[in-house]
């Protein structure tokens, strides 16, 4: 007999409270609301024994419910999924949340730019006359993003670095010969992200500071199950890479992310700049990739992220291969964007 069967049997043995019992409780509650001044010695209201047992059974049933609850609203074609933050939490992120107060706070103003300097590595695929090529492209980049507004108002300057081979593929000659500096230039011609996926400072600074509400924000528009959890985890990365949150929102994000189902700890992870840290990670079985967010092992400052092959067949690459990585090197505030040639 499982726990839910025992609970149902327990509840069936409890007589339902009669109408008189319920009306009596209602009358006493309304009277207390209308006149909260105590008259005489304080007395603990008496709840009939059978009503107490019924309430206890109901509370146990609620405590046993899942973290995602589907609610069908009038006129809705599909149920709305309400996400409740689980109690369990991953250690690296919860520690990072406790340590946010130890770092200086940037306070950019409207009209200014946040400047992110980073190093990246990403898979690249090229088709040319010689055939199909695959390799790992590396670069150092400097990105200016407006305090308020999307990436179309941003600028980028980059320096190509020597590429690395994609497992099982030779580095094409044109990739080796291409390192050089480009920009500054416009970062993007369009940005079609939904409102809840914005990562500019003005928007992020208005997000909830309570972990439970931040958790619900991460699941905005998502259903339930592994795919929803994977997307919520990916959204965490979007709020860390070339984005800056005030302390309160940063701590709430770390605590909310720590509660996403499937998040584990990696004791040693290296970012794109060669810095070794500890990481919070979550595997995406459908892609065969484990997404890791890396933190300094001493200060728990965010360092960067990397994607590691966790399923060779699904990822079509050897187990343990690092396919993407980044390192956040510096974040500053600028009054003006860079000068762009021809503008």
C-alpha positions as a LaTeX table, in Angstrom:
\begin{tabular}{lrrr}
\hline
Residue & $x$ (\AA) & $y$ (\AA) & $z$ (\AA) \\
\hline
Unk1 & 0.00 & 0.00 & 0.00 \\
Unk2 & 1.53 & 3.35 & $-1.00$ \\
Unk3 & 1.31 & 6.62 & 0.90 \\
Unk4 & $-1.44$ & 8.12 & $-1.26$ \\
Unk5 & $-3.63$ & 5.00 & $-0.82$ \\
Unk6 & $-3.16$ & 5.20 & 2.94 \\
Unk7 & $-4.02$ & 8.90 & 2.84 \\
Unk8 & $-7.23$ & 8.31 & 0.89 \\
Unk9 & $-8.26$ & 5.53 & 3.30 \\
Unk10 & $-7.46$ & 7.78 & 6.26 \\
Unk11 & $-9.57$ & 10.58 & 4.84 \\
Unk12 & $-12.49$ & 8.24 & 4.10 \\
Unk13 & $-12.62$ & 7.24 & 7.79 \\
Unk14 & $-13.05$ & 10.85 & 8.91 \\
Unk15 & $-16.67$ & 12.01 & 9.07 \\
Unk16 & $-17.31$ & 15.09 & 7.00 \\
Unk17 & $-18.04$ & 18.17 & 9.19 \\
Unk18 & $-21.74$ & 18.93 & 9.37 \\
Unk19 & $-23.30$ & 22.14 & 8.11 \\
Unk20 & $-23.83$ & 23.37 & 11.68 \\
Unk21 & $-20.10$ & 22.89 & 12.44 \\
Unk22 & $-19.08$ & 24.88 & 9.38 \\
Unk23 & $-21.59$ & 27.67 & 10.03 \\
Unk24 & $-20.43$ & 27.94 & 13.62 \\
Unk25 & $-16.82$ & 28.31 & 12.52 \\
Unk26 & $-17.87$ & 30.88 & 9.92 \\
Unk27 & $-19.83$ & 32.93 & 12.44 \\
Unk28 & $-16.92$ & 33.01 & 14.88 \\
Unk29 & $-14.47$ & 34.02 & 12.11 \\
Unk30 & $-16.71$ & 36.85 & 10.86 \\
Unk31 & $-17.26$ & 38.09 & 14.39 \\
Unk32 & $-13.50$ & 38.19 & 15.00 \\
Unk33 & $-12.93$ & 40.14 & 11.80 \\
Unk34 & $-15.67$ & 42.65 & 12.66 \\
Unk35 & $-14.43$ & 43.19 & 16.22 \\
Unk36 & $-10.83$ & 42.03 & 16.73 \\
Unk37 & $-10.64$ & 43.51 & 20.29 \\
Unk38 & $-10.30$ & 40.60 & 22.75 \\
Unk39 & $-13.00$ & 40.37 & 25.43 \\
Unk40 & $-11.65$ & 38.82 & 28.59 \\
Unk41 & $-8.85$ & 36.26 & 28.73 \\
Unk42 & $-7.63$ & 35.04 & 25.39 \\
Unk43 & $-9.02$ & 31.64 & 24.50 \\
Unk44 & $-7.88$ & 29.30 & 21.80 \\
Unk45 & $-10.87$ & 28.65 & 19.51 \\
Unk46 & $-12.13$ & 25.11 & 19.71 \\
Unk47 & $-12.18$ & 23.20 & 16.47 \\
Unk48 & $-14.15$ & 19.95 & 16.50 \\
Unk49 & $-11.91$ & 16.93 & 16.48 \\
Unk50 & $-13.27$ & 15.54 & 13.24 \\
Unk51 & $-12.77$ & 18.93 & 11.54 \\
Unk52 & $-9.16$ & 19.11 & 12.78 \\
Unk53 & $-8.47$ & 15.67 & 11.32 \\
Unk54 & $-10.07$ & 16.63 & 8.04 \\
Unk55 & $-7.94$ & 19.77 & 7.80 \\
Unk56 & $-4.79$ & 17.80 & 8.62 \\
Unk57 & $-5.54$ & 15.30 & 5.91 \\
Unk58 & $-6.05$ & 18.12 & 3.43 \\
Unk59 & $-2.73$ & 19.72 & 4.34 \\
Unk60 & $-0.90$ & 16.41 & 3.90 \\
Unk61 & $-2.46$ & 16.06 & 0.46 \\
Unk62 & $-1.32$ & 19.56 & $-0.51$ \\
Unk63 & 2.22 & 18.88 & 0.75 \\
Unk64 & 2.37 & 15.76 & $-1.39$ \\
Unk65 & 1.43 & 17.61 & $-4.59$ \\
Unk66 & 3.86 & 18.15 & $-7.49$ \\
Unk67 & 5.79 & 21.35 & $-8.13$ \\
Unk68 & 3.88 & 22.10 & $-11.35$ \\
Unk69 & 0.08 & 22.32 & $-11.10$ \\
Unk70 & $-2.23$ & 22.62 & $-14.11$ \\
Unk71 & $-5.24$ & 24.90 & $-13.60$ \\
Unk72 & $-8.05$ & 25.15 & $-16.16$ \\
Unk73 & $-9.37$ & 28.69 & $-16.27$ \\
Unk74 & $-12.81$ & 29.56 & $-17.73$ \\
Unk75 & $-12.61$ & 30.03 & $-21.49$ \\
Unk76 & $-9.06$ & 28.67 & $-21.70$ \\
Unk77 & $-8.31$ & 26.14 & $-24.44$ \\
Unk78 & $-5.50$ & 24.53 & $-22.42$ \\
Unk79 & $-4.64$ & 24.45 & $-18.72$ \\
Unk80 & $-2.25$ & 27.07 & $-17.34$ \\
Unk81 & 0.74 & 25.50 & $-15.59$ \\
Unk82 & 1.57 & 27.10 & $-12.24$ \\
Unk83 & 5.18 & 26.41 & $-11.23$ \\
Unk84 & 5.97 & 26.13 & $-7.52$ \\
Unk85 & 9.63 & 26.29 & $-6.51$ \\
Unk86 & 10.83 & 22.95 & $-5.04$ \\
Unk87 & 12.56 & 22.91 & $-1.67$ \\
Unk88 & 15.68 & 21.10 & $-2.87$ \\
Unk89 & 18.58 & 23.24 & $-4.08$ \\
Unk90 & 22.01 & 22.79 & $-5.67$ \\
Unk91 & 24.96 & 23.85 & $-3.47$ \\
Unk92 & 27.10 & 25.97 & $-5.83$ \\
Unk93 & 24.25 & 28.31 & $-6.76$ \\
Unk94 & 22.94 & 28.66 & $-3.21$ \\
Unk95 & 26.45 & 29.56 & $-2.04$ \\
Unk96 & 26.81 & 32.07 & $-4.88$ \\
Unk97 & 23.51 & 33.63 & $-3.77$ \\
Unk98 & 24.83 & 34.12 & $-0.23$ \\
Unk99 & 28.04 & 35.75 & $-1.51$ \\
Unk100 & 26.58 & 38.40 & $-3.86$ \\
Unk101 & 26.92 & 41.12 & $-1.23$ \\
Unk102 & 30.72 & 40.75 & $-1.30$ \\
Unk103 & 31.13 & 42.24 & $-4.79$ \\
Unk104 & 31.03 & 45.92 & $-5.81$ \\
Unk105 & 27.72 & 46.95 & $-7.32$ \\
Unk106 & 27.46 & 48.66 & $-10.71$ \\
Unk107 & 24.70 & 51.26 & $-10.96$ \\
Unk108 & 24.34 & 52.19 & $-14.63$ \\
Unk109 & 22.01 & 55.05 & $-15.55$ \\
Unk110 & 19.61 & 55.40 & $-18.48$ \\
Unk111 & 21.51 & 56.44 & $-21.59$ \\
Unk112 & 24.68 & 54.64 & $-20.54$ \\
Unk113 & 26.11 & 51.33 & $-21.80$ \\
Unk114 & 27.20 & 48.19 & $-20.02$ \\
Unk115 & 30.46 & 46.92 & $-21.52$ \\
Unk116 & 31.20 & 43.19 & $-21.43$ \\
Unk117 & 34.62 & 41.75 & $-22.27$ \\
Unk118 & 34.74 & 38.00 & $-22.78$ \\
Unk119 & 36.39 & 35.07 & $-24.49$ \\
Unk120 & 34.30 & 32.50 & $-26.37$ \\
Unk121 & 34.51 & 29.18 & $-28.18$ \\
Unk122 & 31.69 & 27.89 & $-30.39$ \\
Unk123 & 31.23 & 25.22 & $-33.07$ \\
Unk124 & 31.48 & 26.51 & $-36.64$ \\
Unk125 & 30.38 & 24.80 & $-39.84$ \\
Unk126 & 31.36 & 25.96 & $-43.33$ \\
Unk127 & 30.54 & 24.71 & $-46.81$ \\
Unk128 & 32.86 & 25.69 & $-49.65$ \\
Unk129 & 34.27 & 24.27 & $-52.87$ \\
Unk130 & 36.45 & 21.90 & $-50.88$ \\
Unk131 & 33.48 & 20.42 & $-49.02$ \\
Unk132 & 31.94 & 20.58 & $-45.56$ \\
Unk133 & 34.08 & 21.72 & $-42.63$ \\
Unk134 & 33.55 & 21.73 & $-38.87$ \\
Unk135 & 35.78 & 23.28 & $-36.23$ \\
Unk136 & 35.70 & 25.23 & $-32.94$ \\
Unk137 & 35.90 & 28.97 & $-33.50$ \\
Unk138 & 37.50 & 31.11 & $-30.75$ \\
Unk139 & 37.47 & 34.86 & $-30.18$ \\
Unk140 & 37.78 & 37.67 & $-27.69$ \\
Unk141 & 34.91 & 40.14 & $-27.84$ \\
Unk142 & 33.89 & 43.44 & $-26.36$ \\
Unk143 & 30.18 & 44.23 & $-26.40$ \\
Unk144 & 28.44 & 47.52 & $-25.58$ \\
Unk145 & 24.78 & 47.06 & $-24.61$ \\
Unk146 & 22.39 & 49.91 & $-23.78$ \\
Unk147 & 21.12 & 50.07 & $-20.22$ \\
Unk148 & 17.59 & 50.02 & $-21.63$ \\
Unk149 & 16.70 & 48.45 & $-24.95$ \\
Unk150 & 17.47 & 45.37 & $-27.00$ \\
Unk151 & 20.62 & 44.25 & $-28.79$ \\
Unk152 & 19.88 & 46.35 & $-31.88$ \\
Unk153 & 21.21 & 49.29 & $-29.90$ \\
Unk154 & 24.45 & 47.45 & $-29.09$ \\
Unk155 & 27.93 & 47.35 & $-30.62$ \\
Unk156 & 30.65 & 44.73 & $-30.86$ \\
Unk157 & 34.40 & 44.56 & $-31.40$ \\
Unk158 & 36.10 & 41.17 & $-31.74$ \\
Unk159 & 39.52 & 39.59 & $-32.12$ \\
Unk160 & 39.67 & 36.13 & $-33.71$ \\
Unk161 & 41.88 & 33.57 & $-31.97$ \\
Unk162 & 43.42 & 30.38 & $-33.30$ \\
Unk163 & 40.68 & 27.78 & $-33.76$ \\
Unk164 & 40.59 & 24.32 & $-32.21$ \\
Unk165 & 39.63 & 21.09 & $-33.96$ \\
Unk166 & 36.15 & 19.67 & $-33.69$ \\
Unk167 & 36.53 & 16.01 & $-32.64$ \\
Unk168 & 37.17 & 13.91 & $-35.73$ \\
Unk169 & 37.49 & 16.88 & $-38.10$ \\
Unk170 & 40.63 & 18.68 & $-39.37$ \\
Unk171 & 40.82 & 22.45 & $-39.03$ \\
Unk172 & 40.23 & 23.99 & $-42.48$ \\
Unk173 & 43.05 & 26.16 & $-43.83$ \\
Unk174 & 40.87 & 29.25 & $-44.21$ \\
Unk175 & 40.02 & 29.13 & $-40.48$ \\
Unk176 & 43.71 & 29.16 & $-39.51$ \\
Unk177 & 44.45 & 32.05 & $-41.85$ \\
Unk178 & 41.50 & 34.20 & $-40.71$ \\
Unk179 & 42.46 & 35.51 & $-37.23$ \\
Unk180 & 42.13 & 39.29 & $-37.09$ \\
Unk181 & 40.25 & 42.16 & $-35.46$ \\
Unk182 & 36.84 & 43.40 & $-36.59$ \\
Unk183 & 34.64 & 46.28 & $-35.51$ \\
Unk184 & 33.47 & 48.19 & $-33.68$ \\
Unk185 & 30.23 & 47.61 & $-35.56$ \\
Unk186 & 26.54 & 47.25 & $-34.90$ \\
Unk187 & 25.77 & 44.15 & $-32.83$ \\
Unk188 & 22.43 & 43.14 & $-34.38$ \\
Unk189 & 19.98 & 44.27 & $-37.04$ \\
Unk190 & 16.97 & 42.76 & $-35.30$ \\
Unk191 & 16.03 & 41.28 & $-31.92$ \\
Unk192 & 12.77 & 39.35 & $-31.79$ \\
Unk193 & 12.94 & 38.06 & $-28.24$ \\
Unk194 & 9.70 & 38.08 & $-26.26$ \\
Unk195 & 9.30 & 40.63 & $-23.47$ \\
Unk196 & 9.92 & 38.08 & $-20.71$ \\
Unk197 & 13.25 & 37.12 & $-22.34$ \\
Unk198 & 14.71 & 40.63 & $-22.25$ \\
Unk199 & 18.16 & 40.87 & $-20.64$ \\
Unk200 & 18.82 & 44.61 & $-20.61$ \\
Unk201 & 19.60 & 46.12 & $-17.22$ \\
Unk202 & 16.44 & 48.23 & $-17.07$ \\
Unk203 & 14.28 & 45.13 & $-17.43$ \\
Unk204 & 16.37 & 42.83 & $-15.21$ \\
Unk205 & 16.39 & 45.39 & $-12.41$ \\
Unk206 & 12.58 & 45.18 & $-12.27$ \\
Unk207 & 12.47 & 41.41 & $-11.87$ \\
Unk208 & 11.39 & 39.85 & $-8.56$ \\
Unk209 & 13.79 & 39.68 & $-5.64$ \\
Unk210 & 11.97 & 36.70 & $-4.10$ \\
Unk211 & 13.37 & 33.33 & $-5.29$ \\
Unk212 & 9.90 & 31.79 & $-5.63$ \\
Unk213 & 8.71 & 34.56 & $-7.94$ \\
Unk214 & 11.98 & 34.49 & $-9.92$ \\
Unk215 & 11.49 & 30.74 & $-10.33$ \\
Unk216 & 8.06 & 31.37 & $-11.83$ \\
Unk217 & 9.57 & 34.01 & $-14.12$ \\
Unk218 & 12.06 & 31.47 & $-15.48$ \\
Unk219 & 9.14 & 29.21 & $-16.42$ \\
Unk220 & 7.03 & 31.94 & $-18.08$ \\
Unk221 & 5.07 & 30.41 & $-20.94$ \\
Unk222 & 6.47 & 26.92 & $-20.33$ \\
Unk223 & 4.64 & 23.70 & $-19.55$ \\
Unk224 & 5.99 & 20.99 & $-17.29$ \\
Unk225 & 8.51 & 18.18 & $-17.71$ \\
Unk226 & 12.16 & 17.82 & $-18.79$ \\
Unk227 & 11.88 & 20.10 & $-21.84$ \\
Unk228 & 10.47 & 22.95 & $-19.74$ \\
Unk229 & 13.22 & 22.43 & $-17.14$ \\
Unk230 & 15.89 & 22.50 & $-19.86$ \\
Unk231 & 14.54 & 25.75 & $-21.29$ \\
Unk232 & 14.33 & 27.35 & $-17.82$ \\
Unk233 & 17.98 & 26.37 & $-17.25$ \\
Unk234 & 18.92 & 27.88 & $-20.61$ \\
Unk235 & 17.18 & 31.13 & $-19.64$ \\
Unk236 & 19.38 & 31.33 & $-16.56$ \\
Unk237 & 22.40 & 31.34 & $-18.86$ \\
Unk238 & 20.87 & 34.13 & $-20.92$ \\
Unk239 & 20.66 & 36.29 & $-17.79$ \\
Unk240 & 24.33 & 35.64 & $-16.93$ \\
Unk241 & 26.11 & 35.97 & $-20.29$ \\
Unk242 & 26.57 & 39.62 & $-21.33$ \\
Unk243 & 23.87 & 40.69 & $-18.89$ \\
Unk244 & 24.06 & 42.34 & $-15.47$ \\
Unk245 & 21.58 & 41.99 & $-12.61$ \\
Unk246 & 21.48 & 44.05 & $-9.40$ \\
Unk247 & 22.48 & 42.12 & $-6.29$ \\
Unk248 & 18.96 & 41.36 & $-5.08$ \\
Unk249 & 17.84 & 39.96 & $-8.43$ \\
Unk250 & 21.13 & 38.08 & $-8.86$ \\
Unk251 & 20.70 & 36.32 & $-5.51$ \\
Unk252 & 17.08 & 35.48 & $-6.34$ \\
Unk253 & 18.14 & 34.10 & $-9.74$ \\
Unk254 & 20.81 & 31.86 & $-8.21$ \\
Unk255 & 18.41 & 30.47 & $-5.61$ \\
Unk256 & 15.68 & 29.92 & $-8.19$ \\
Unk257 & 18.10 & 28.24 & $-10.61$ \\
Unk258 & 19.37 & 25.98 & $-7.83$ \\
Unk259 & 15.85 & 24.54 & $-7.50$ \\
Unk260 & 15.37 & 23.60 & $-11.16$ \\
Unk261 & 14.94 & 19.85 & $-11.40$ \\
Unk262 & 18.01 & 17.94 & $-12.54$ \\
Unk263 & 20.64 & 20.53 & $-11.52$ \\
Unk264 & 23.81 & 18.97 & $-10.11$ \\
Unk265 & 27.29 & 20.07 & $-8.99$ \\
Unk266 & 30.52 & 19.67 & $-10.98$ \\
Unk267 & 33.60 & 19.86 & $-8.77$ \\
Unk268 & 35.98 & 21.05 & $-11.50$ \\
Unk269 & 35.19 & 22.96 & $-14.70$ \\
Unk270 & 37.41 & 25.18 & $-16.88$ \\
Unk271 & 36.12 & 28.30 & $-18.63$ \\
Unk272 & 37.26 & 29.69 & $-21.99$ \\
Unk273 & 40.03 & 31.70 & $-20.32$ \\
Unk274 & 41.53 & 28.60 & $-18.67$ \\
Unk275 & 40.25 & 29.43 & $-15.19$ \\
Unk276 & 39.23 & 26.41 & $-13.11$ \\
Unk277 & 36.10 & 26.67 & $-11.00$ \\
Unk278 & 33.14 & 24.77 & $-9.65$ \\
Unk279 & 29.95 & 24.54 & $-11.66$ \\
Unk280 & 26.22 & 24.06 & $-11.44$ \\
Unk281 & 25.19 & 21.81 & $-14.31$ \\
Unk282 & 22.16 & 20.28 & $-15.94$ \\
Unk283 & 22.14 & 17.62 & $-18.65$ \\
Unk284 & 19.86 & 17.93 & $-21.66$ \\
Unk285 & 19.31 & 14.29 & $-22.69$ \\
Unk286 & 17.67 & 15.23 & $-25.97$ \\
Unk287 & 20.83 & 16.99 & $-27.17$ \\
Unk288 & 23.37 & 14.86 & $-25.31$ \\
Unk289 & 24.86 & 18.02 & $-23.80$ \\
Unk290 & 25.43 & 19.13 & $-20.20$ \\
Unk291 & 25.20 & 22.91 & $-19.72$ \\
Unk292 & 27.48 & 24.15 & $-16.93$ \\
Unk293 & 27.64 & 27.57 & $-15.24$ \\
Unk294 & 31.06 & 28.07 & $-13.69$ \\
Unk295 & 31.94 & 29.99 & $-10.50$ \\
Unk296 & 35.20 & 30.90 & $-8.80$ \\
Unk297 & 35.79 & 28.21 & $-6.12$ \\
Unk298 & 36.88 & 30.78 & $-3.53$ \\
Unk299 & 34.67 & 33.84 & $-4.10$ \\
Unk300 & 31.78 & 32.25 & $-6.05$ \\
Unk301 & 31.89 & 35.04 & $-8.62$ \\
Unk302 & 30.42 & 33.95 & $-11.94$ \\
Unk303 & 33.20 & 33.07 & $-14.42$ \\
Unk304 & 31.50 & 31.69 & $-17.50$ \\
Unk305 & 29.78 & 28.67 & $-18.98$ \\
Unk306 & 30.51 & 25.61 & $-21.07$ \\
Unk307 & 28.65 & 22.81 & $-22.89$ \\
Unk308 & 30.05 & 19.30 & $-22.39$ \\
Unk309 & 29.05 & 16.14 & $-24.24$ \\
Unk310 & 27.15 & 13.83 & $-21.87$ \\
Unk311 & 25.79 & 11.42 & $-24.51$ \\
Unk312 & 28.12 & 10.65 & $-27.40$ \\
Unk313 & 25.42 & 9.21 & $-29.65$ \\
Unk314 & 23.00 & 12.12 & $-29.22$ \\
Unk315 & 25.68 & 14.82 & $-29.54$ \\
Unk316 & 27.64 & 12.99 & $-32.27$ \\
Unk317 & 30.88 & 13.80 & $-30.46$ \\
Unk318 & 33.07 & 11.94 & $-27.93$ \\
Unk319 & 31.91 & 11.84 & $-24.31$ \\
Unk320 & 33.38 & 14.71 & $-22.26$ \\
Unk321 & 34.15 & 16.94 & $-25.26$ \\
Unk322 & 33.76 & 20.67 & $-24.56$ \\
Unk323 & 31.84 & 22.07 & $-27.53$ \\
Unk324 & 31.14 & 25.62 & $-26.35$ \\
Unk325 & 32.65 & 27.73 & $-23.61$ \\
Unk326 & 32.84 & 31.33 & $-22.52$ \\
Unk327 & 34.65 & 33.43 & $-19.94$ \\
Unk328 & 33.34 & 36.75 & $-18.64$ \\
Unk329 & 36.50 & 38.78 & $-18.10$ \\
Unk330 & 35.28 & 42.26 & $-17.23$ \\
Unk331 & 32.10 & 44.34 & $-16.87$ \\
Unk332 & 32.19 & 48.16 & $-16.84$ \\
Unk333 & 29.91 & 51.13 & $-17.55$ \\
Unk334 & 30.45 & 53.61 & $-20.41$ \\
Unk335 & 28.75 & 56.93 & $-21.12$ \\
Unk336 & 29.05 & 56.57 & $-24.87$ \\
Unk337 & 29.16 & 53.73 & $-27.43$ \\
Unk338 & 32.33 & 53.23 & $-29.50$ \\
Unk339 & 32.93 & 55.16 & $-32.71$ \\
Unk340 & 31.87 & 53.15 & $-35.73$ \\
Unk341 & 33.59 & 53.71 & $-39.06$ \\
Unk342 & 31.33 & 55.31 & $-41.64$ \\
Unk343 & 28.83 & 56.66 & $-39.11$ \\
\hline
\end{tabular}
